[in-house]
Amino acid sequence: MTTQNVMAVCDFNMCFTFAWVGWEGVAHDAQVFLEALRRPELGFPHPPRGNYYLVDAGYPQMSGYLGPYKGECYHLPDFRRGSSPRVKIVIASMALHNFIRINARMDMEFKPYDDDQGLFPLNEEESRVDSLVEEDGSHHAREMEEERDRIANLLISH
């Protein structure tokens, strides 16, 4: 079965702002991610300072990137039921999604998220790659683990 690794970023308007497809499915997420950081010509959009991207467990734990608890299998059974991926269909789906998102006057599927002001970042200041990779990477890992714990505790308490 042919598989691929897809790296995608969505903004707070739920539009894709970055996609890198075509990596072999055996490529590790961290390899794809770190290569995107190393290649400025790709235009990888870093999260604004004080915000973070939700990433899967294959990404390195660093400032601006919040992964799940290690050892948790959140969604693997859902993917096992699906069909084989196709490279062009991924990009076409993303383009179609963005077209609908940008041009639909009112999309009932997105409306609950559009109305929730708590989902939008407070400031749009861009982060720099330099601030992501510092000598004390363990500090940033702990910082993101504490943020993940804070979110989990909020979800449990409500």
Residue pairs with C-beta under 8 A, 6 or more apart in sequence:
1 84
2 25
2 84
2 85
3 24
3 25
3 26
3 84
3 85
4 21
4 22
4 23
4 24
4 25
4 85
4 87
4 90
5 23
5 24
5 25
5 27
5 29
5 32
6 19
6 20
6 21
6 23
6 85
6 90
7 18
7 19
7 20
7 21
7 23
7 29
7 32
7 33
7 36
8 16
8 18
8 19
8 20
8 94
9 16
9 17
9 18
9 19
9 44
9 45
9 53
10 16
10 17
11 17
11 45
12 119
12 120
12 121
13 101
14 101
14 110
14 113
15 97
15 98
15 101
15 102
16 94
16 97
16 98
17 45
18 42
18 43
18 44
18 45
19 90
19 91
19 94
20 32
20 36
20 42
21 87
21 90
21 91
22 87
23 32
25 85
28 58
29 55
29 56
29 58
29 59
30 58
30 59
30 60
33 55
33 59
33 60
34 60
36 42
36 44
37 44
37 129
37 132
37 133
46 64
46 126
46 127
46 128
46 129
46 132
47 53
47 64
47 65
47 127
48 121
48 123
48 124
48 125
48 126
48 127
49 123
49 125
49 126
49 127
49 131
50 121
50 122
50 123
50 125
51 64
51 121
52 63
52 64
52 65
52 66
52 144
52 147
53 64
53 65
53 66
54 66
54 67
55 65
55 66
55 67
56 67
56 68
57 67
57 68
57 70
57 72
59 65
59 67
60 137
61 67
61 140
61 141
61 144
61 145
62 132
62 133
62 137
62 140
62 141
62 144
63 131
63 132
63 140
63 143
63 144
64 127
64 132
65 144
66 144
66 147
66 148
67 144
67 148
68 74
68 148
69 148
69 152
100 107
101 107
101 110
113 119
132 140
134 140
